[in-house]
Amino acid sequence: MRPEWNEKLKMALDEIRPFLKKDGGDIRIVEMNEKKIVVQFLGNCMHCKIKNMTLKNGIKYIINKYLPQIEVIEEV
């Protein structure tokens, strides 16, 4: 993993987290490599009925804005 990717991922998470925390949730990175990121939803996000939509349309979109080389973003 390239060191500059950590900073870009932090920027992406800083953009994502306010929306999740507003609803009592959060996210953490479980695994990351050159092509894939595995996330874990926390708090209210763990049981949210629309977390798959949030993952695909929100989290994936924002992470790919900062790290377009990531091909797969999935939940634990």
N, CA, C and O atoms as a GROMACS GRO file, in nm:
protein
  304
    1MET      N    1   0.084  -0.118   0.000
    1MET     CA    2   0.000   0.000   0.000
    1MET      C    3   0.089   0.124   0.000
    1MET      O    4   0.183   0.134   0.079
    2ARG      N    5   0.059   0.214  -0.086
    2ARG     CA    6   0.136   0.338  -0.095
    2ARG      C    7   0.098   0.433   0.018
    2ARG      O    8  -0.019   0.445   0.053
    3PRO      N    9   0.198   0.500   0.077
    3PRO     CA   10   0.170   0.591   0.190
    3PRO      C   11   0.070   0.701   0.156
    3PRO      O   12  -0.011   0.739   0.241
    4GLU      N   13   0.075   0.753   0.034
    4GLU     CA   14  -0.019   0.861  -0.001
    4GLU      C   15  -0.163   0.812  -0.008
    4GLU      O   16  -0.256   0.892   0.001
    5TRP      N   17  -0.183   0.682  -0.023
    5TRP     CA   18  -0.318   0.628  -0.026
    5TRP      C   19  -0.384   0.639   0.111
    5TRP      O   20  -0.504   0.661   0.120
    6ASN      N   21  -0.306   0.626   0.216
    6ASN     CA   22  -0.362   0.640   0.351
    6ASN      C   23  -0.420   0.778   0.371
    6ASN      O   24  -0.527   0.792   0.430
    7GLU      N   25  -0.351   0.880   0.323
    7GLU     CA   26  -0.401   1.017   0.336
    7GLU      C   27  -0.528   1.037   0.253
    7GLU      O   28  -0.622   1.102   0.298
    8LYS      N   29  -0.529   0.981   0.133
    8LYS     CA   30  -0.649   0.992   0.048
    8LYS      C   31  -0.767   0.918   0.109
    8LYS      O   32  -0.881   0.965   0.103
    9LEU      N   33  -0.740   0.802   0.168
    9LEU     CA   34  -0.847   0.727   0.234
    9LEU      C   35  -0.900   0.804   0.354
    9LEU      O   36  -1.021   0.808   0.377
   10LYS      N   37  -0.811   0.865   0.429
   10LYS     CA   38  -0.854   0.948   0.543
   10LYS      C   39  -0.943   1.062   0.496
   10LYS      O   40  -1.042   1.094   0.561
   11MET      N   41  -0.907   1.125   0.385
   11MET     CA   42  -0.989   1.234   0.331
   11MET      C   43  -1.128   1.183   0.292
   11MET      O   44  -1.228   1.249   0.318
   12ALA      N   45  -1.133   1.066   0.230
   12ALA     CA   46  -1.261   1.007   0.192
   12ALA      C   47  -1.346   0.977   0.316
   12ALA      O   48  -1.465   1.007   0.318
   13LEU      N   49  -1.284   0.917   0.417
   13LEU     CA   50  -1.358   0.884   0.539
   13LEU      C   51  -1.405   1.010   0.612
   13LEU      O   52  -1.513   1.011   0.671
   14ASP      N   53  -1.324   1.114   0.608
   14ASP     CA   54  -1.364   1.241   0.669
   14ASP      C   55  -1.487   1.300   0.599
   14ASP      O   56  -1.567   1.370   0.661
   15GLU      N   57  -1.502   1.270   0.471
   15GLU     CA   58  -1.620   1.317   0.396
   15GLU      C   59  -1.742   1.229   0.423
   15GLU      O   60  -1.855   1.278   0.426
   16ILE      N   61  -1.720   1.101   0.442
   16ILE     CA   62  -1.828   1.004   0.462
   16ILE      C   63  -1.884   1.009   0.604
   16ILE      O   64  -2.006   1.008   0.623
   17ARG      N   65  -1.797   1.014   0.702
   17ARG     CA   66  -1.837   0.996   0.842
   17ARG      C   67  -1.946   1.090   0.893
   17ARG      O   68  -2.033   1.044   0.966
   18PRO      N   69  -1.947   1.217   0.859
   18PRO     CA   70  -2.054   1.303   0.913
   18PRO      C   71  -2.194   1.253   0.880
   18PRO      O   72  -2.285   1.266   0.961
   19PHE      N   73  -2.211   1.196   0.761
   19PHE     CA   74  -2.343   1.145   0.722
   19PHE      C   75  -2.380   1.022   0.804
   19PHE      O   76  -2.495   1.006   0.844
   20LEU      N   77  -2.283   0.935   0.828
   20LEU     CA   78  -2.309   0.814   0.906
   20LEU      C   79  -2.331   0.847   1.054
   20LEU      O   80  -2.421   0.792   1.117
   21LYS      N   81  -2.250   0.937   1.106
   21LYS     CA   82  -2.260   0.973   1.248
   21LYS      C   83  -2.390   1.048   1.278
   21LYS      O   84  -2.441   1.040   1.390
   22LYS      N   85  -2.442   1.119   1.180
   22LYS     CA   86  -2.569   1.190   1.198
   22LYS      C   87  -2.681   1.092   1.234
   22LYS      O   88  -2.775   1.126   1.306
   23ASP      N   89  -2.670   0.970   1.184
   23ASP     CA   90  -2.769   0.866   1.211
   23ASP      C   91  -2.723   0.768   1.319
   23ASP      O   92  -2.784   0.662   1.336
   24GLY      N   93  -2.617   0.802   1.391
   24GLY     CA   94  -2.569   0.717   1.500
   24GLY      C   95  -2.481   0.603   1.457
   24GLY      O   96  -2.467   0.504   1.529
   25GLY      N   97  -2.420   0.614   1.340
   25GLY     CA   98  -2.335   0.506   1.290
   25GLY      C   99  -2.194   0.553   1.262
   25GLY      O  100  -2.157   0.668   1.289
   26ASP      N  101  -2.116   0.463   1.208
   26ASP     CA  102  -1.979   0.493   1.168
   26ASP      C  103  -1.932   0.379   1.078
   26ASP      O  104  -2.007   0.286   1.048
   27ILE      N  105  -1.807   0.388   1.036
   27ILE     CA  106  -1.748   0.287   0.949
   27ILE      C  107  -1.601   0.274   0.985
   27ILE      O  108  -1.538   0.370   1.028
   28ARG      N  109  -1.548   0.154   0.968
   28ARG     CA  110  -1.404   0.136   0.984
   28ARG      C  111  -1.352   0.048   0.872
   28ARG      O  112  -1.425  -0.036   0.817
   29ILE      N  113  -1.227   0.068   0.839
   29ILE     CA  114  -1.161  -0.012   0.736
   29ILE      C  115  -1.105  -0.137   0.802
   29ILE      O  116  -1.029  -0.128   0.899
   30VAL      N  117  -1.142  -0.252   0.750
   30VAL     CA  118  -1.097  -0.380   0.804
   30VAL      C  119  -0.975  -0.430   0.727
   30VAL      O  120  -0.882  -0.486   0.784
   31GLU      N  121  -0.977  -0.408   0.596
   31GLU     CA  122  -0.871  -0.458   0.509
   31GLU      C  123  -0.859  -0.365   0.390
   31GLU      O  124  -0.958  -0.309   0.343
   32MET      N  125  -0.737  -0.349   0.341
   32MET     CA  126  -0.717  -0.264   0.223
   32MET      C  127  -0.594  -0.314   0.149
   32MET      O  128  -0.490  -0.340   0.209
   33ASN      N  129  -0.608  -0.326   0.017
   33ASN     CA  130  -0.492  -0.355  -0.066
   33ASN      C  131  -0.502  -0.271  -0.193
   33ASN      O  132  -0.582  -0.178  -0.199
   34GLU      N  133  -0.424  -0.302  -0.292
   34GLU     CA  134  -0.415  -0.219  -0.414
   34GLU      C  135  -0.548  -0.208  -0.489
   34GLU      O  136  -0.570  -0.110  -0.560
   35LYS      N  137  -0.636  -0.306  -0.476
   35LYS     CA  138  -0.759  -0.310  -0.555
   35LYS      C  139  -0.887  -0.320  -0.474
   35LYS      O  140  -0.996  -0.305  -0.529
   36LYS      N  141  -0.876  -0.346  -0.343
   36LYS     CA  142  -0.996  -0.380  -0.265
   36LYS      C  143  -0.989  -0.317  -0.126
   36LYS      O  144  -0.884  -0.310  -0.064
   37ILE      N  145  -1.106  -0.273  -0.080
   37ILE     CA  146  -1.123  -0.224   0.056
   37ILE      C  147  -1.241  -0.299   0.118
   37ILE      O  148  -1.347  -0.311   0.056
   38VAL      N  149  -1.221  -0.349   0.239
   38VAL     CA  150  -1.327  -0.416   0.314
   38VAL      C  151  -1.360  -0.326   0.432
   38VAL      O  152  -1.272  -0.285   0.507
   39VAL      N  153  -1.489  -0.295   0.448
   39VAL     CA  154  -1.532  -0.205   0.554
   39VAL      C  155  -1.624  -0.279   0.651
   39VAL      O  156  -1.681  -0.383   0.619
   40GLN      N  157  -1.636  -0.221   0.769
   40GLN     CA  158  -1.732  -0.271   0.868
   40GLN      C  159  -1.817  -0.154   0.914
   40GLN      O  160  -1.764  -0.051   0.956
   41PHE      N  161  -1.947  -0.170   0.904
   41PHE     CA  162  -2.038  -0.069   0.956
   41PHE      C  163  -2.044  -0.082   1.108
   41PHE      O  164  -2.038  -0.193   1.162
   42LEU      N  165  -2.057   0.030   1.176
   42LEU     CA  166  -2.063   0.034   1.322
   42LEU      C  167  -2.189   0.107   1.367
   42LEU      O  168  -2.250   0.181   1.289
   43GLY      N  169  -2.227   0.087   1.492
   43GLY     CA  170  -2.342   0.157   1.549
   43GLY      C  171  -2.470   0.125   1.475
   43GLY      O  172  -2.493   0.011   1.435
   44ASN      N  173  -2.554   0.227   1.457
   44ASN     CA  174  -2.683   0.208   1.390
   44ASN      C  175  -2.669   0.159   1.247
   44ASN      O  176  -2.762   0.098   1.193
   45CYS      N  177  -2.555   0.184   1.185
   45CYS     CA  178  -2.533   0.142   1.046
   45CYS      C  179  -2.531  -0.012   1.033
   45CYS      O  180  -2.561  -0.066   0.927
   46MET      N  181  -2.495  -0.080   1.142
   46MET     CA  182  -2.486  -0.226   1.137
   46MET      C  183  -2.620  -0.291   1.103
   46MET      O  184  -2.624  -0.396   1.039
   47HIS      N  185  -2.729  -0.230   1.146
   47HIS     CA  186  -2.861  -0.291   1.129
   47HIS      C  187  -2.950  -0.212   1.033
   47HIS      O  188  -3.069  -0.242   1.020
   48CYS      N  189  -2.894  -0.114   0.968
   48CYS     CA  190  -2.972  -0.029   0.878
   48CYS      C  191  -3.017  -0.107   0.755
   48CYS      O  192  -2.940  -0.183   0.696
   49LYS      N  193  -3.142  -0.087   0.717
   49LYS     CA  194  -3.198  -0.158   0.603
   49LYS      C  195  -3.142  -0.110   0.469
   49LYS      O  196  -3.149  -0.182   0.370
   50ILE      N  197  -3.087   0.010   0.466
   50ILE     CA  198  -3.035   0.062   0.339
   50ILE      C  199  -2.882   0.069   0.336
   50ILE      O  200  -2.825   0.143   0.256
   51LYS      N  201  -2.816  -0.008   0.423
   51LYS     CA  202  -2.669   0.000   0.427
   51LYS      C  203  -2.605  -0.047   0.297
   51LYS      O  204  -2.498   0.003   0.262
   52ASN      N  205  -2.666  -0.140   0.225
   52ASN     CA  206  -2.611  -0.181   0.096
   52ASN      C  207  -2.615  -0.068  -0.006
   52ASN      O  208  -2.522  -0.050  -0.084
   53MET      N  209  -2.723   0.008  -0.003
   53MET     CA  210  -2.733   0.124  -0.091
   53MET      C  211  -2.631   0.230  -0.049
   53MET      O  212  -2.568   0.293  -0.134
   54THR      N  213  -2.615   0.249   0.081
   54THR     CA  214  -2.516   0.344   0.133
   54THR      C  215  -2.376   0.302   0.089
   54THR      O  216  -2.295   0.386   0.050
   55LEU      N  217  -2.348   0.173   0.095
   55LEU     CA  218  -2.217   0.122   0.055
   55LEU      C  219  -2.192   0.148  -0.093
   55LEU      O  220  -2.086   0.198  -0.130
   56LYS      N  221  -2.288   0.113  -0.178
   56LYS     CA  222  -2.268   0.125  -0.322
   56LYS      C  223  -2.276   0.268  -0.373
   56LYS      O  224  -2.192   0.311  -0.452
   57ASN      N  225  -2.376   0.342  -0.327
   57ASN     CA  226  -2.400   0.475  -0.384
   57ASN      C  227  -2.333   0.588  -0.307
   57ASN      O  228  -2.320   0.698  -0.360
   58GLY      N  229  -2.290   0.562  -0.186
   58GLY     CA  230  -2.227   0.667  -0.107
   58GLY      C  231  -2.080   0.640  -0.082
   58GLY      O  232  -1.993   0.714  -0.129
   59ILE      N  233  -2.053   0.534  -0.009
   59ILE     CA  234  -1.916   0.505   0.032
   59ILE      C  235  -1.828   0.472  -0.088
   59ILE      O  236  -1.719   0.526  -0.101
   60LYS      N  237  -1.874   0.384  -0.175
   60LYS     CA  238  -1.796   0.348  -0.294
   60LYS      C  239  -1.772   0.470  -0.380
   60LYS      O  240  -1.660   0.491  -0.428
   61TYR      N  241  -1.873   0.551  -0.401
   61TYR     CA  242  -1.859   0.671  -0.483
   61TYR      C  243  -1.753   0.766  -0.426
   61TYR      O  244  -1.667   0.814  -0.499
   62ILE      N  245  -1.760   0.791  -0.296
   62ILE     CA  246  -1.667   0.886  -0.234
   62ILE      C  247  -1.525   0.830  -0.230
   62ILE      O  248  -1.430   0.902  -0.260
   63ILE      N  249  -1.510   0.704  -0.194
   63ILE     CA  250  -1.375   0.645  -0.193
   63ILE      C  251  -1.316   0.647  -0.333
   63ILE      O  252  -1.198   0.680  -0.349
   64ASN      N  253  -1.395   0.612  -0.435
   64ASN     CA  254  -1.343   0.612  -0.572
   64ASN      C  255  -1.310   0.752  -0.622
   64ASN      O  256  -1.230   0.767  -0.714
   65LYS      N  257  -1.370   0.853  -0.563
   65LYS     CA  258  -1.336   0.991  -0.598
   65LYS      C  259  -1.190   1.020  -0.558
   65LYS      O  260  -1.119   1.092  -0.628
   66TYR      N  261  -1.147   0.965  -0.446
   66TYR     CA  262  -1.011   0.986  -0.395
   66TYR      C  263  -0.914   0.878  -0.441
   66TYR      O  264  -0.796   0.905  -0.463
   67LEU      N  265  -0.964   0.755  -0.455
   67LEU     CA  266  -0.881   0.640  -0.493
   67LEU      C  267  -0.948   0.564  -0.607
   67LEU      O  268  -1.005   0.458  -0.584
   68PRO      N  269  -0.943   0.617  -0.728
   68PRO     CA  270  -1.015   0.555  -0.840
   68PRO      C  271  -0.964   0.416  -0.877
   68PRO      O  272  -1.034   0.342  -0.946
   69GLN      N  273  -0.846   0.380  -0.834
   69GLN     CA  274  -0.790   0.249  -0.867
   69GLN      C  275  -0.852   0.135  -0.785
   69GLN      O  276  -0.834   0.018  -0.818
   70ILE      N  277  -0.925   0.169  -0.679
   70ILE     CA  278  -0.991   0.066  -0.599
   70ILE      C  279  -1.110   0.012  -0.679
   70ILE      O  280  -1.199   0.088  -0.718
   71GLU      N  281  -1.110  -0.118  -0.703
   71GLU     CA  282  -1.213  -0.180  -0.784
   71GLU      C  283  -1.327  -0.240  -0.703
   71GLU      O  284  -1.441  -0.246  -0.749
   72VAL      N  285  -1.296  -0.285  -0.582
   72VAL     CA  286  -1.396  -0.353  -0.499
   72VAL      C  287  -1.399  -0.290  -0.362
   72VAL      O  288  -1.296  -0.272  -0.297
   73ILE      N  289  -1.520  -0.256  -0.318
   73ILE     CA  290  -1.542  -0.209  -0.182
   73ILE      C  291  -1.659  -0.290  -0.128
   73ILE      O  292  -1.770  -0.283  -0.180
   74GLU      N  293  -1.632  -0.368  -0.024
   74GLU     CA  294  -1.736  -0.458   0.027
   74GLU      C  295  -1.738  -0.454   0.179
   74GLU      O  296  -1.644  -0.409   0.244
   75GLU      N  297  -1.848  -0.503   0.232
   75GLU     CA  298  -1.867  -0.511   0.377
   75GLU      C  299  -1.822  -0.646   0.429
   75GLU      O  300  -1.831  -0.746   0.358
   76VAL      N  301  -1.774  -0.647   0.552
   76VAL     CA  302  -1.733  -0.773   0.617
   76VAL      C  303  -1.850  -0.867   0.620
   76VAL      O  304  -1.839  -0.978   0.670
   0.00000   0.00000   0.00000
